[in-house]
Amino acid sequence: MGTVNRYITFENIDCYNNAKLVLDAMNELFQQESEAKNEFWRRFETKLPDDYTTTPVDELGRDTLYVVCSNVFYIEDLFERYKFEKGLQLLDTTEFDCC
């Protein structure tokens, strides 16, 4: 049995969709807990493509997956602070499989 290099063989892992699900969970949390969306998160949103739900990377180079992966610790803190288990699970999957 050969070894698998997981850095090369990302078969059946949709990293863009995983990142979208994390962002959707964040938006769900912000709807439930409006005070959670502070100036940091408003600035965070400017780093995303205007429509991250259909655009992985826009013409300005704003990259959905990159933004999620480069802010894992902040996103994790947000989900933990509000005990948002759904978000934590989605973030764990995205971080492990894609970041």
Phi and psi restraints in degrees (range 20) as a CNS / XPLOR table:
assign (resid 1 and name C) (resid 2 and name N)
       (resid 2 and name CA) (resid 2 and name C) 1.0 -79.4 20.0 2
assign (resid 2 and name N) (resid 2 and name CA)
       (resid 2 and name C) (resid 3 and name N) 1.0 164.2 20.0 2
assign (resid 2 and name C) (resid 3 and name N)
       (resid 3 and name CA) (resid 3 and name C) 1.0 -89.6 20.0 2
assign (resid 3 and name N) (resid 3 and name CA)
       (resid 3 and name C) (resid 4 and name N) 1.0 154.5 20.0 2
assign (resid 3 and name C) (resid 4 and name N)
       (resid 4 and name CA) (resid 4 and name C) 1.0 -112.8 20.0 2
assign (resid 4 and name N) (resid 4 and name CA)
       (resid 4 and name C) (resid 5 and name N) 1.0 127.3 20.0 2
assign (resid 4 and name C) (resid 5 and name N)
       (resid 5 and name CA) (resid 5 and name C) 1.0 -91.8 20.0 2
assign (resid 5 and name N) (resid 5 and name CA)
       (resid 5 and name C) (resid 6 and name N) 1.0 102.5 20.0 2
assign (resid 5 and name C) (resid 6 and name N)
       (resid 6 and name CA) (resid 6 and name C) 1.0 -67.8 20.0 2
assign (resid 6 and name N) (resid 6 and name CA)
       (resid 6 and name C) (resid 7 and name N) 1.0 -12.7 20.0 2
assign (resid 6 and name C) (resid 7 and name N)
       (resid 7 and name CA) (resid 7 and name C) 1.0 -78.8 20.0 2
assign (resid 7 and name N) (resid 7 and name CA)
       (resid 7 and name C) (resid 8 and name N) 1.0 -15.6 20.0 2
assign (resid 7 and name C) (resid 8 and name N)
       (resid 8 and name CA) (resid 8 and name C) 1.0 -107.9 20.0 2
assign (resid 8 and name N) (resid 8 and name CA)
       (resid 8 and name C) (resid 9 and name N) 1.0 -36.4 20.0 2
assign (resid 8 and name C) (resid 9 and name N)
       (resid 9 and name CA) (resid 9 and name C) 1.0 -103.1 20.0 2
assign (resid 9 and name N) (resid 9 and name CA)
       (resid 9 and name C) (resid 10 and name N) 1.0 83.1 20.0 2
assign (resid 9 and name C) (resid 10 and name N)
       (resid 10 and name CA) (resid 10 and name C) 1.0 -99.6 20.0 2
assign (resid 10 and name N) (resid 10 and name CA)
       (resid 10 and name C) (resid 11 and name N) 1.0 54.4 20.0 2
assign (resid 10 and name C) (resid 11 and name N)
       (resid 11 and name CA) (resid 11 and name C) 1.0 -72.1 20.0 2
assign (resid 11 and name N) (resid 11 and name CA)
       (resid 11 and name C) (resid 12 and name N) 1.0 137.0 20.0 2
assign (resid 11 and name C) (resid 12 and name N)
       (resid 12 and name CA) (resid 12 and name C) 1.0 62.8 20.0 2
assign (resid 12 and name N) (resid 12 and name CA)
       (resid 12 and name C) (resid 13 and name N) 1.0 21.1 20.0 2
assign (resid 12 and name C) (resid 13 and name N)
       (resid 13 and name CA) (resid 13 and name C) 1.0 -112.2 20.0 2
assign (resid 13 and name N) (resid 13 and name CA)
       (resid 13 and name C) (resid 14 and name N) 1.0 118.4 20.0 2
assign (resid 13 and name C) (resid 14 and name N)
       (resid 14 and name CA) (resid 14 and name C) 1.0 -100.0 20.0 2
assign (resid 14 and name N) (resid 14 and name CA)
       (resid 14 and name C) (resid 15 and name N) 1.0 86.2 20.0 2
assign (resid 14 and name C) (resid 15 and name N)
       (resid 15 and name CA) (resid 15 and name C) 1.0 -63.0 20.0 2
assign (resid 15 and name N) (resid 15 and name CA)
       (resid 15 and name C) (resid 16 and name N) 1.0 -37.3 20.0 2
assign (resid 15 and name C) (resid 16 and name N)
       (resid 16 and name CA) (resid 16 and name C) 1.0 -62.0 20.0 2
assign (resid 16 and name N) (resid 16 and name CA)
       (resid 16 and name C) (resid 17 and name N) 1.0 -45.1 20.0 2
assign (resid 16 and name C) (resid 17 and name N)
       (resid 17 and name CA) (resid 17 and name C) 1.0 -64.1 20.0 2
assign (resid 17 and name N) (resid 17 and name CA)
       (resid 17 and name C) (resid 18 and name N) 1.0 -39.5 20.0 2
assign (resid 17 and name C) (resid 18 and name N)
       (resid 18 and name CA) (resid 18 and name C) 1.0 -59.7 20.0 2
assign (resid 18 and name N) (resid 18 and name CA)
       (resid 18 and name C) (resid 19 and name N) 1.0 -44.0 20.0 2
assign (resid 18 and name C) (resid 19 and name N)
       (resid 19 and name CA) (resid 19 and name C) 1.0 -64.2 20.0 2
assign (resid 19 and name N) (resid 19 and name CA)
       (resid 19 and name C) (resid 20 and name N) 1.0 -40.5 20.0 2
assign (resid 19 and name C) (resid 20 and name N)
       (resid 20 and name CA) (resid 20 and name C) 1.0 -60.4 20.0 2
assign (resid 20 and name N) (resid 20 and name CA)
       (resid 20 and name C) (resid 21 and name N) 1.0 -41.5 20.0 2
assign (resid 20 and name C) (resid 21 and name N)
       (resid 21 and name CA) (resid 21 and name C) 1.0 -64.1 20.0 2
assign (resid 21 and name N) (resid 21 and name CA)
       (resid 21 and name C) (resid 22 and name N) 1.0 -36.7 20.0 2
assign (resid 21 and name C) (resid 22 and name N)
       (resid 22 and name CA) (resid 22 and name C) 1.0 -64.1 20.0 2
assign (resid 22 and name N) (resid 22 and name CA)
       (resid 22 and name C) (resid 23 and name N) 1.0 -45.7 20.0 2
assign (resid 22 and name C) (resid 23 and name N)
       (resid 23 and name CA) (resid 23 and name C) 1.0 -65.3 20.0 2
assign (resid 23 and name N) (resid 23 and name CA)
       (resid 23 and name C) (resid 24 and name N) 1.0 -38.1 20.0 2
assign (resid 23 and name C) (resid 24 and name N)
       (resid 24 and name CA) (resid 24 and name C) 1.0 -62.5 20.0 2
assign (resid 24 and name N) (resid 24 and name CA)
       (resid 24 and name C) (resid 25 and name N) 1.0 -39.7 20.0 2
assign (resid 24 and name C) (resid 25 and name N)
       (resid 25 and name CA) (resid 25 and name C) 1.0 -65.2 20.0 2
assign (resid 25 and name N) (resid 25 and name CA)
       (resid 25 and name C) (resid 26 and name N) 1.0 -39.5 20.0 2
assign (resid 25 and name C) (resid 26 and name N)
       (resid 26 and name CA) (resid 26 and name C) 1.0 -61.3 20.0 2
assign (resid 26 and name N) (resid 26 and name CA)
       (resid 26 and name C) (resid 27 and name N) 1.0 -44.3 20.0 2
assign (resid 26 and name C) (resid 27 and name N)
       (resid 27 and name CA) (resid 27 and name C) 1.0 -64.0 20.0 2
assign (resid 27 and name N) (resid 27 and name CA)
       (resid 27 and name C) (resid 28 and name N) 1.0 -37.6 20.0 2
assign (resid 27 and name C) (resid 28 and name N)
       (resid 28 and name CA) (resid 28 and name C) 1.0 -62.3 20.0 2
assign (resid 28 and name N) (resid 28 and name CA)
       (resid 28 and name C) (resid 29 and name N) 1.0 -43.7 20.0 2
assign (resid 28 and name C) (resid 29 and name N)
       (resid 29 and name CA) (resid 29 and name C) 1.0 -62.3 20.0 2
assign (resid 29 and name N) (resid 29 and name CA)
       (resid 29 and name C) (resid 30 and name N) 1.0 -43.8 20.0 2
assign (resid 29 and name C) (resid 30 and name N)
       (resid 30 and name CA) (resid 30 and name C) 1.0 -62.7 20.0 2
assign (resid 30 and name N) (resid 30 and name CA)
       (resid 30 and name C) (resid 31 and name N) 1.0 -32.2 20.0 2
assign (resid 30 and name C) (resid 31 and name N)
       (resid 31 and name CA) (resid 31 and name C) 1.0 -70.2 20.0 2
assign (resid 31 and name N) (resid 31 and name CA)
       (resid 31 and name C) (resid 32 and name N) 1.0 -36.7 20.0 2
assign (resid 31 and name C) (resid 32 and name N)
       (resid 32 and name CA) (resid 32 and name C) 1.0 -77.3 20.0 2
assign (resid 32 and name N) (resid 32 and name CA)
       (resid 32 and name C) (resid 33 and name N) 1.0 -37.3 20.0 2
assign (resid 32 and name C) (resid 33 and name N)
       (resid 33 and name CA) (resid 33 and name C) 1.0 -126.9 20.0 2
assign (resid 33 and name N) (resid 33 and name CA)
       (resid 33 and name C) (resid 34 and name N) 1.0 81.6 20.0 2
assign (resid 33 and name C) (resid 34 and name N)
       (resid 34 and name CA) (resid 34 and name C) 1.0 -59.6 20.0 2
assign (resid 34 and name N) (resid 34 and name CA)
       (resid 34 and name C) (resid 35 and name N) 1.0 -30.3 20.0 2
assign (resid 34 and name C) (resid 35 and name N)
       (resid 35 and name CA) (resid 35 and name C) 1.0 -70.4 20.0 2
assign (resid 35 and name N) (resid 35 and name CA)
       (resid 35 and name C) (resid 36 and name N) 1.0 -14.7 20.0 2
assign (resid 35 and name C) (resid 36 and name N)
       (resid 36 and name CA) (resid 36 and name C) 1.0 -68.8 20.0 2
assign (resid 36 and name N) (resid 36 and name CA)
       (resid 36 and name C) (resid 37 and name N) 1.0 -27.0 20.0 2
assign (resid 36 and name C) (resid 37 and name N)
       (resid 37 and name CA) (resid 37 and name C) 1.0 -87.3 20.0 2
assign (resid 37 and name N) (resid 37 and name CA)
       (resid 37 and name C) (resid 38 and name N) 1.0 95.9 20.0 2
assign (resid 37 and name C) (resid 38 and name N)
       (resid 38 and name CA) (resid 38 and name C) 1.0 -103.6 20.0 2
assign (resid 38 and name N) (resid 38 and name CA)
       (resid 38 and name C) (resid 39 and name N) 1.0 -169.6 20.0 2
assign (resid 38 and name C) (resid 39 and name N)
       (resid 39 and name CA) (resid 39 and name C) 1.0 -61.1 20.0 2
assign (resid 39 and name N) (resid 39 and name CA)
       (resid 39 and name C) (resid 40 and name N) 1.0 -35.6 20.0 2
assign (resid 39 and name C) (resid 40 and name N)
       (resid 40 and name CA) (resid 40 and name C) 1.0 -58.7 20.0 2
assign (resid 40 and name N) (resid 40 and name CA)
       (resid 40 and name C) (resid 41 and name N) 1.0 -47.4 20.0 2
assign (resid 40 and name C) (resid 41 and name N)
       (resid 41 and name CA) (resid 41 and name C) 1.0 -71.9 20.0 2
assign (resid 41 and name N) (resid 41 and name CA)
       (resid 41 and name C) (resid 42 and name N) 1.0 -30.8 20.0 2
assign (resid 41 and name C) (resid 42 and name N)
       (resid 42 and name CA) (resid 42 and name C) 1.0 -66.0 20.0 2
assign (resid 42 and name N) (resid 42 and name CA)
       (resid 42 and name C) (resid 43 and name N) 1.0 -39.5 20.0 2
assign (resid 42 and name C) (resid 43 and name N)
       (resid 43 and name CA) (resid 43 and name C) 1.0 -68.4 20.0 2
assign (resid 43 and name N) (resid 43 and name CA)
       (resid 43 and name C) (resid 44 and name N) 1.0 -39.9 20.0 2
assign (resid 43 and name C) (resid 44 and name N)
       (resid 44 and name CA) (resid 44 and name C) 1.0 -54.2 20.0 2
assign (resid 44 and name N) (resid 44 and name CA)
       (resid 44 and name C) (resid 45 and name N) 1.0 -43.8 20.0 2
assign (resid 44 and name C) (resid 45 and name N)
       (resid 45 and name CA) (resid 45 and name C) 1.0 -61.4 20.0 2
assign (resid 45 and name N) (resid 45 and name CA)
       (resid 45 and name C) (resid 46 and name N) 1.0 -29.3 20.0 2
assign (resid 45 and name C) (resid 46 and name N)
       (resid 46 and name CA) (resid 46 and name C) 1.0 -70.4 20.0 2
assign (resid 46 and name N) (resid 46 and name CA)
       (resid 46 and name C) (resid 47 and name N) 1.0 -15.1 20.0 2
assign (resid 46 and name C) (resid 47 and name N)
       (resid 47 and name CA) (resid 47 and name C) 1.0 -84.8 20.0 2
assign (resid 47 and name N) (resid 47 and name CA)
       (resid 47 and name C) (resid 48 and name N) 1.0 -11.5 20.0 2
assign (resid 47 and name C) (resid 48 and name N)
       (resid 48 and name CA) (resid 48 and name C) 1.0 -91.0 20.0 2
assign (resid 48 and name N) (resid 48 and name CA)
       (resid 48 and name C) (resid 49 and name N) 1.0 155.3 20.0 2
assign (resid 48 and name C) (resid 49 and name N)
       (resid 49 and name CA) (resid 49 and name C) 1.0 -56.7 20.0 2
assign (resid 49 and name N) (resid 49 and name CA)
       (resid 49 and name C) (resid 50 and name N) 1.0 150.7 20.0 2
assign (resid 49 and name C) (resid 50 and name N)
       (resid 50 and name CA) (resid 50 and name C) 1.0 -53.6 20.0 2
assign (resid 50 and name N) (resid 50 and name CA)
       (resid 50 and name C) (resid 51 and name N) 1.0 -37.2 20.0 2
assign (resid 50 and name C) (resid 51 and name N)
       (resid 51 and name CA) (resid 51 and name C) 1.0 -126.6 20.0 2
assign (resid 51 and name N) (resid 51 and name CA)
       (resid 51 and name C) (resid 52 and name N) 1.0 81.3 20.0 2
assign (resid 51 and name C) (resid 52 and name N)
       (resid 52 and name CA) (resid 52 and name C) 1.0 -62.9 20.0 2
assign (resid 52 and name N) (resid 52 and name CA)
       (resid 52 and name C) (resid 53 and name N) 1.0 -18.1 20.0 2
assign (resid 52 and name C) (resid 53 and name N)
       (resid 53 and name CA) (resid 53 and name C) 1.0 -71.9 20.0 2
assign (resid 53 and name N) (resid 53 and name CA)
       (resid 53 and name C) (resid 54 and name N) 1.0 -19.2 20.0 2
assign (resid 53 and name C) (resid 54 and name N)
       (resid 54 and name CA) (resid 54 and name C) 1.0 -126.8 20.0 2
assign (resid 54 and name N) (resid 54 and name CA)
       (resid 54 and name C) (resid 55 and name N) 1.0 -7.8 20.0 2
assign (resid 54 and name C) (resid 55 and name N)
       (resid 55 and name CA) (resid 55 and name C) 1.0 -126.0 20.0 2
assign (resid 55 and name N) (resid 55 and name CA)
       (resid 55 and name C) (resid 56 and name N) 1.0 105.7 20.0 2
assign (resid 55 and name C) (resid 56 and name N)
       (resid 56 and name CA) (resid 56 and name C) 1.0 -63.5 20.0 2
assign (resid 56 and name N) (resid 56 and name CA)
       (resid 56 and name C) (resid 57 and name N) 1.0 -45.0 20.0 2
assign (resid 56 and name C) (resid 57 and name N)
       (resid 57 and name CA) (resid 57 and name C) 1.0 -138.5 20.0 2
assign (resid 57 and name N) (resid 57 and name CA)
       (resid 57 and name C) (resid 58 and name N) 1.0 128.6 20.0 2
assign (resid 57 and name C) (resid 58 and name N)
       (resid 58 and name CA) (resid 58 and name C) 1.0 -93.9 20.0 2
assign (resid 58 and name N) (resid 58 and name CA)
       (resid 58 and name C) (resid 59 and name N) 1.0 179.6 20.0 2
assign (resid 58 and name C) (resid 59 and name N)
       (resid 59 and name CA) (resid 59 and name C) 1.0 -65.3 20.0 2
assign (resid 59 and name N) (resid 59 and name CA)
       (resid 59 and name C) (resid 60 and name N) 1.0 -17.7 20.0 2
assign (resid 59 and name C) (resid 60 and name N)
       (resid 60 and name CA) (resid 60 and name C) 1.0 -89.4 20.0 2
assign (resid 60 and name N) (resid 60 and name CA)
       (resid 60 and name C) (resid 61 and name N) 1.0 -1.3 20.0 2
assign (resid 60 and name C) (resid 61 and name N)
       (resid 61 and name CA) (resid 61 and name C) 1.0 87.0 20.0 2
assign (resid 61 and name N) (resid 61 and name CA)
       (resid 61 and name C) (resid 62 and name N) 1.0 7.9 20.0 2
assign (resid 61 and name C) (resid 62 and name N)
       (resid 62 and name CA) (resid 62 and name C) 1.0 -73.7 20.0 2
assign (resid 62 and name N) (resid 62 and name CA)
       (resid 62 and name C) (resid 63 and name N) 1.0 122.8 20.0 2
assign (resid 62 and name C) (resid 63 and name N)
       (resid 63 and name CA) (resid 63 and name C) 1.0 -115.6 20.0 2
assign (resid 63 and name N) (resid 63 and name CA)
       (resid 63 and name C) (resid 64 and name N) 1.0 117.9 20.0 2
assign (resid 63 and name C) (resid 64 and name N)
       (resid 64 and name CA) (resid 64 and name C) 1.0 -57.5 20.0 2
assign (resid 64 and name N) (resid 64 and name CA)
       (resid 64 and name C) (resid 65 and name N) 1.0 -52.9 20.0 2
assign (resid 64 and name C) (resid 65 and name N)
       (resid 65 and name CA) (resid 65 and name C) 1.0 -64.3 20.0 2
assign (resid 65 and name N) (resid 65 and name CA)
       (resid 65 and name C) (resid 66 and name N) 1.0 -42.2 20.0 2
assign (resid 65 and name C) (resid 66 and name N)
       (resid 66 and name CA) (resid 66 and name C) 1.0 -59.3 20.0 2
assign (resid 66 and name N) (resid 66 and name CA)
       (resid 66 and name C) (resid 67 and name N) 1.0 -43.9 20.0 2
assign (resid 66 and name C) (resid 67 and name N)
       (resid 67 and name CA) (resid 67 and name C) 1.0 -63.1 20.0 2
assign (resid 67 and name N) (resid 67 and name CA)
       (resid 67 and name C) (resid 68 and name N) 1.0 -42.6 20.0 2
assign (resid 67 and name C) (resid 68 and name N)
       (resid 68 and name CA) (resid 68 and name C) 1.0 -65.0 20.0 2
assign (resid 68 and name N) (resid 68 and name CA)
       (resid 68 and name C) (resid 69 and name N) 1.0 -49.9 20.0 2
assign (resid 68 and name C) (resid 69 and name N)
       (resid 69 and name CA) (resid 69 and name C) 1.0 -63.8 20.0 2
assign (resid 69 and name N) (resid 69 and name CA)
       (resid 69 and name C) (resid 70 and name N) 1.0 -35.5 20.0 2
assign (resid 69 and name C) (resid 70 and name N)
       (resid 70 and name CA) (resid 70 and name C) 1.0 -80.0 20.0 2
assign (resid 70 and name N) (resid 70 and name CA)
       (resid 70 and name C) (resid 71 and name N) 1.0 -4.5 20.0 2
assign (resid 70 and name C) (resid 71 and name N)
       (resid 71 and name CA) (resid 71 and name C) 1.0 -124.7 20.0 2
assign (resid 71 and name N) (resid 71 and name CA)
       (resid 71 and name C) (resid 72 and name N) 1.0 23.4 20.0 2
assign (resid 71 and name C) (resid 72 and name N)
       (resid 72 and name CA) (resid 72 and name C) 1.0 -53.7 20.0 2
assign (resid 72 and name N) (resid 72 and name CA)
       (resid 72 and name C) (resid 73 and name N) 1.0 -45.9 20.0 2
assign (resid 72 and name C) (resid 73 and name N)
       (resid 73 and name CA) (resid 73 and name C) 1.0 -66.4 20.0 2
assign (resid 73 and name N) (resid 73 and name CA)
       (resid 73 and name C) (resid 74 and name N) 1.0 -36.7 20.0 2
assign (resid 73 and name C) (resid 74 and name N)
       (resid 74 and name CA) (resid 74 and name C) 1.0 -69.5 20.0 2
assign (resid 74 and name N) (resid 74 and name CA)
       (resid 74 and name C) (resid 75 and name N) 1.0 -41.9 20.0 2
assign (resid 74 and name C) (resid 75 and name N)
       (resid 75 and name CA) (resid 75 and name C) 1.0 -65.7 20.0 2
assign (resid 75 and name N) (resid 75 and name CA)
       (resid 75 and name C) (resid 76 and name N) 1.0 -42.1 20.0 2
assign (resid 75 and name C) (resid 76 and name N)
       (resid 76 and name CA) (resid 76 and name C) 1.0 -60.7 20.0 2
assign (resid 76 and name N) (resid 76 and name CA)
       (resid 76 and name C) (resid 77 and name N) 1.0 -43.3 20.0 2
assign (resid 76 and name C) (resid 77 and name N)
       (resid 77 and name CA) (resid 77 and name C) 1.0 -60.3 20.0 2
assign (resid 77 and name N) (resid 77 and name CA)
       (resid 77 and name C) (resid 78 and name N) 1.0 -42.1 20.0 2
assign (resid 77 and name C) (resid 78 and name N)
       (resid 78 and name CA) (resid 78 and name C) 1.0 -59.8 20.0 2
assign (resid 78 and name N) (resid 78 and name CA)
       (resid 78 and name C) (resid 79 and name N) 1.0 -50.6 20.0 2
assign (resid 78 and name C) (resid 79 and name N)
       (resid 79 and name CA) (resid 79 and name C) 1.0 -64.9 20.0 2
assign (resid 79 and name N) (resid 79 and name CA)
       (resid 79 and name C) (resid 80 and name N) 1.0 -39.3 20.0 2
assign (resid 79 and name C) (resid 80 and name N)
       (resid 80 and name CA) (resid 80 and name C) 1.0 -67.2 20.0 2
assign (resid 80 and name N) (resid 80 and name CA)
       (resid 80 and name C) (resid 81 and name N) 1.0 -41.3 20.0 2
assign (resid 80 and name C) (resid 81 and name N)
       (resid 81 and name CA) (resid 81 and name C) 1.0 -59.3 20.0 2
assign (resid 81 and name N) (resid 81 and name CA)
       (resid 81 and name C) (resid 82 and name N) 1.0 -36.7 20.0 2
assign (resid 81 and name C) (resid 82 and name N)
       (resid 82 and name CA) (resid 82 and name C) 1.0 -102.9 20.0 2
assign (resid 82 and name N) (resid 82 and name CA)
       (resid 82 and name C) (resid 83 and name N) 1.0 11.1 20.0 2
assign (resid 82 and name C) (resid 83 and name N)
       (resid 83 and name CA) (resid 83 and name C) 1.0 50.7 20.0 2
assign (resid 83 and name N) (resid 83 and name CA)
       (resid 83 and name C) (resid 84 and name N) 1.0 47.4 20.0 2
assign (resid 83 and name C) (resid 84 and name N)
       (resid 84 and name CA) (resid 84 and name C) 1.0 -97.7 20.0 2
assign (resid 84 and name N) (resid 84 and name CA)
       (resid 84 and name C) (resid 85 and name N) 1.0 85.7 20.0 2
assign (resid 84 and name C) (resid 85 and name N)
       (resid 85 and name CA) (resid 85 and name C) 1.0 -60.9 20.0 2
assign (resid 85 and name N) (resid 85 and name CA)
       (resid 85 and name C) (resid 86 and name N) 1.0 -39.3 20.0 2
assign (resid 85 and name C) (resid 86 and name N)
       (resid 86 and name CA) (resid 86 and name C) 1.0 -56.4 20.0 2
assign (resid 86 and name N) (resid 86 and name CA)
       (resid 86 and name C) (resid 87 and name N) 1.0 -47.1 20.0 2
assign (resid 86 and name C) (resid 87 and name N)
       (resid 87 and name CA) (resid 87 and name C) 1.0 -63.6 20.0 2
assign (resid 87 and name N) (resid 87 and name CA)
       (resid 87 and name C) (resid 88 and name N) 1.0 -41.6 20.0 2
assign (resid 87 and name C) (resid 88 and name N)
       (resid 88 and name CA) (resid 88 and name C) 1.0 -61.7 20.0 2
assign (resid 88 and name N) (resid 88 and name CA)
       (resid 88 and name C) (resid 89 and name N) 1.0 -41.3 20.0 2
assign (resid 88 and name C) (resid 89 and name N)
       (resid 89 and name CA) (resid 89 and name C) 1.0 -65.2 20.0 2
assign (resid 89 and name N) (resid 89 and name CA)
       (resid 89 and name C) (resid 90 and name N) 1.0 -44.4 20.0 2
assign (resid 89 and name C) (resid 90 and name N)
       (resid 90 and name CA) (resid 90 and name C) 1.0 -64.3 20.0 2
assign (resid 90 and name N) (resid 90 and name CA)
       (resid 90 and name C) (resid 91 and name N) 1.0 -40.7 20.0 2
assign (resid 90 and name C) (resid 91 and name N)
       (resid 91 and name CA) (resid 91 and name C) 1.0 -66.1 20.0 2
assign (resid 91 and name N) (resid 91 and name CA)
       (resid 91 and name C) (resid 92 and name N) 1.0 -41.8 20.0 2
assign (resid 91 and name C) (resid 92 and name N)
       (resid 92 and name CA) (resid 92 and name C) 1.0 -58.5 20.0 2
assign (resid 92 and name N) (resid 92 and name CA)
       (resid 92 and name C) (resid 93 and name N) 1.0 -45.6 20.0 2
assign (resid 92 and name C) (resid 93 and name N)
       (resid 93 and name CA) (resid 93 and name C) 1.0 -61.1 20.0 2
assign (resid 93 and name N) (resid 93 and name CA)
       (resid 93 and name C) (resid 94 and name N) 1.0 -47.6 20.0 2
assign (resid 93 and name C) (resid 94 and name N)
       (resid 94 and name CA) (resid 94 and name C) 1.0 -64.1 20.0 2
assign (resid 94 and name N) (resid 94 and name CA)
       (resid 94 and name C) (resid 95 and name N) 1.0 -45.4 20.0 2
assign (resid 94 and name C) (resid 95 and name N)
       (resid 95 and name CA) (resid 95 and name C) 1.0 -62.6 20.0 2
assign (resid 95 and name N) (resid 95 and name CA)
       (resid 95 and name C) (resid 96 and name N) 1.0 -46.6 20.0 2
assign (resid 95 and name C) (resid 96 and name N)
       (resid 96 and name CA) (resid 96 and name C) 1.0 -66.7 20.0 2
assign (resid 96 and name N) (resid 96 and name CA)
       (resid 96 and name C) (resid 97 and name N) 1.0 -44.9 20.0 2
assign (resid 96 and name C) (resid 97 and name N)
       (resid 97 and name CA) (resid 97 and name C) 1.0 -83.1 20.0 2
assign (resid 97 and name N) (resid 97 and name CA)
       (resid 97 and name C) (resid 98 and name N) 1.0 -25.8 20.0 2
assign (resid 97 and name C) (resid 98 and name N)
       (resid 98 and name CA) (resid 98 and name C) 1.0 -128.4 20.0 2
assign (resid 98 and name N) (resid 98 and name CA)
       (resid 98 and name C) (resid 99 and name N) 1.0 -25.2 20.0 2
